[in-house]
């Protein structure tokens, strides 16, 4: 990332940011330099899977008017700036888009951000365009596929509503990442060495905190924005439109056994991209 890019001023929304121990997280490194990441979250406070689906379709082109946010009062900003109060710079969709400029499989998304910018500055930047492979009511996937070599980076998310009897209690949000080419040949090893120089396990250790904060903020703004979808001049957000109570539990995912099964599947898999099945339907 060019260091002359300026990160927007931090947004002081007054939200308590989730700690990393509210998630289940692991990195599995493979002998050829490839590695896999598995991460589970539990989302509470009125978030539903349909809201997350709408967000992934729309966030890159969404503008939100902020009220009561110091330094941003009355300003219309990219919705991407609500998704993280510090680390996000910009996101844009490229190529063939769906109705209203929404994300569809085959388009690309150009993301600019930095992992834990408040701690590391530009040490762990992202400034890249990724192909969108999967957009559906249960998930999202994006990454890179190289000619003759195949996939070398895929980030896949799945989410589903969780119920206790007839009562909706939250969303199980499951994230899996595979970085590096499969196989043990010299080309795969060379590509993996180059990839992990920028996006290696150290990067994803920093990404862990970034992602926990990012996903956790859904509880603070997503229901309020979803209720305003379709508003002609865009939604408005004011702090505490979604009240947050500190008494609610912070579970590390709704299904720890599923997290363990998926991690074991990667440890046993000859090809993590087959295990990930990034172009097909949900594995939840």
N, C-alpha and C positions, 0 to 999 in steps of 0.2 A: 504494500500500500504506500502511495506517495505520502511522505510525512508532512507535505504542505496542506493536506486536507485538515479541516478544522472540525473537531467534534462539537456538536451543539452543547450549549450550557446544560448541566444536569437539571432534570425536572424534579422539583420538590413536591411530590404528590401527598406526602404524609403517610404513605403505605408502610406497614412493617414488611420487610422483605424476607422471604422464606430462607431458612438456613439449609445448608447442604444435607444435614442429617434428616431432612424431611423427605429425602429421596433414597432409592436403592440404586447404587452405581458400581460398575465394574468395567475394567479394561482387560481384554484378553489378547496378548501379543503372540504372534505365530512365528515359527522359525524363519520364514521367508521375508520377514519385515512387515508383513500385513498385520493389521490388528482390528479388533472388534470392540465396540462399546455398547453396553446395555444400561438403560436408565429408566426407572419407574417413578412416576409422580401420582399423587392423589389430589384431585381438584375438588374443592368444596364450594360453599357459598353461592349456590344458584347457577353454577356453570353447567351447561349441558353440551353434549356432543354436537348437536346441530349448530351451536354457537361457534364452536371451534372450526367446524367445516366452513361456515360462512367467513370466518376470519381468514383462513388460509386462501380461500378464493379471492378475497377482497383487499387484504391489508396493504399490499404493495401500492395500490392506487387510492387508498382511503385518506381523506383529509378530515381532521377533527379540530373543532374550535375549542380552545382551552379557556376556562374561566377559573379564577382563583388560584392559579399556579404561578408563583413568583417568577417574574421575568418573561412570562408567556401570556399574560392576561389579555384575552380577546384575540389572540393570534390563532390563525389556522395553520396547523402543523401536520406533517405526515403521521398517520396512525401508527407507523413503525416506532415513533418516539414514545408512545404510551407503553409499548411492549417491553421496554427496558428503560429505566430512568437515567442510565449513564452510558451504556455500551453501544447503543445503536446510532448509526449515522444516516443510512439511506437504504432503500430497497426499491427496485423497479422491475417490472415485467417487460420482456422482450419477445418479439415474434408473434405468432398466431395466438390470439386471445379469445376468450369466451365472451358471452353477452355482457355489456357494460365494462369491458376491459378486465374481466376476471381471469384467474389462472386456470389453465386446462393442460392436460398431458401434452407434451411436445413443445410448450413454450419454455422460455428461460427466465430465471430470476437472478438479477444482479444485486448482490448483498454487500454492503459496506458496514463493518462494525469492528469492534476490538474486544477481546475477552478480558474482563476485569480491568477496564480502562482506568478506573479509579485507583487501582493498585499498580498496574504494569504499563500504563500508557499504551503505546503502539507496539509493544513486544509481541502480542499475539493477534495480528490483524487478519481480517477477511476482506478481500476486495476481488470478488470473482463472480462469474456468471455460471449458474448450474442449470442443467436441464431438469424440468419438472416431469417426473415419470408417472405419478399417481396422484389424483385428486378425487376424493370420494367422501361420502358421509361418514366413513370410519377411519380416514387417514390421509396421509400426504407423504410423498417421497420425491427426492431430488438428488442430483449428483452428476458425475461425469463418466462417459463411456468413450474409450479411445479406439480408433480403427485398428483392426487386427488383434488388439489386446483384450478388448472387452471392458467391463466396468472396473474403475479404479477408485471410485469414491461414491458412496450412496448413504444418505441420511434418510431414514424411514421412521415415520411416526404413526402410531395407531391410538385411537381413543374410543371409548365406549361408555355409555351411561351405566351407573351402578345403582342398584335398588336394594332396599331392605323391605321385603314384601312388596307392597305397592308404593312405598315412599322412595322418591329419588333422593339419593344421598351424595352424589358426586359423579366424577368422571375418572375412570382409569386411563392414564395417559402414559403410553409406553414408547420409548425412543430406542432405536438401534442404528448404529453407524458401522460401516465397514470402510476402511481406508487401505488402499494398496491392491495391486493386482494379485489374482490367484495364481497358483503354480509355483514351481521351484526353479525355473530356468533363469539364466543370467539376465534376460530382458526384464522379467518380473522383479527380480531382486534390484536391478538398477532403477526401475521406475519407483519401487517402494522406498528406496533410499532417498530419491529426490522428493517424493511426496512427504515423507515423514520429517524431512528437514524443515518444512513449514507447518505441516498438520500432523505432527506425531503425538505420542502419548502425553508428552509434557503439555502440548497445546490443549489436548482434551481434558487434562486434569484442571486446567484453568477454565475451560469451557463448562465443566461441571457446575461451578458456582454461577457462571453466566446463565446457563440454561435453567437452573433451579429458580433463579430470580425471574427470568423471562417467563417461564411457564406459570410460576406462582402469581404473577401480576394479572393473569386472566381473572382471578377471583376478585380483583379490585375494579376492573373496568369493563370486562367483556359483556356481562349481562346488560349493563347500561347502554353500551354502544349497539348491541344487537337489537335492543328494543327500539332504536332509532333508525334501523336499516331502512333504506329507501327514502329517507328525508332528502329533499331536493338539494338543499345547500349543505348537506353533510351533518353528521352528529355533533353534539356539544358534550364535552366532559367537564365536570367539576369534581374536585376531590370529595371523596366519601359519598358519591352517588351510589356506590355499592358499599354499604357499611361493613366494616371488618371488626370482628370481635376476637379478642385474644384468648377467649376461653375454648375456642374450637381446637380439636386435636390436629396434629400435623403428622398424619400417617405417611410412612415411606412406601406409598403405593398400596392399592387395595388387594393385591394378590402377590405376595412375596414368593410363593411357590412357582408362579408363572415366570417371574424374574429369574429364579434359579434354573428352571427348565430351559429357558431361552439361552442363558449363559452356558449351560452344559451342552446345548445343541451346537453352539459355535465352537466350543472346545473339541467336539467330536466330528465336526464337519470337514470333509475334504475341500469344500468350496463354500465359503461363507456367503457369497452372493446368491447361491442356490438356497441356502438356509433362510436368507433374508427375503427372497421372492419379491423383489422391490417393484415389479411391474404387475403383480397380481393382487387378488383380494386379501382381505384381512386375515391375519393369523391369530387374532385375539379370540 
